Amino acid sequence: MIRNEPIELVKITSSHSLEEIARDYNTAFSEGFDVSTEEISNYLGVSELWITRHLKEGIKYLIINAVARRALATYGDKRFSKLYTYKKKIFHRKAWQTHLMQHSFIENEDGSLTAAKKLPTSLITCTEAAAKYNITRKTVYNLLQGRATKYVVYGLKKYSTKEVELLLIDM
């Protein structure tokens, strides 16, 4: 069972056979190690460097080194090719989701925070919404204040992309 302990590299213990190394990685992928830094980066709207600096504890991960990449190129399960073709660090999905929810809050009108029970499938910042709808950030902020749920995820202030779209579609 995966528990949220301080970040831990899960080492693949294989022999020197490329086929066995690939088999062990394929097993890990099928057991939930299937979240790339790219996926996290896209969801949070941050760089992969931000992830490296800020997600330091609580999420188990694998490293795909040069030997593993070579093994997977030859013997890897094609269903997981998106994970090992260009990616280096792969997180465990359940551990990532648990960690995400532990660091996600809803900001109330008085500025206090309440633990989020669920997050939207897509998040957006005021700045991103301003660029998307070609209006100023201050205008977006004023239009959303009190009308849209403000999430604080890892200290980043975000809104539901769908909720913002519904409020700003006529802009």
Disulfide bonds with the S-S distance in Angstrom:
none
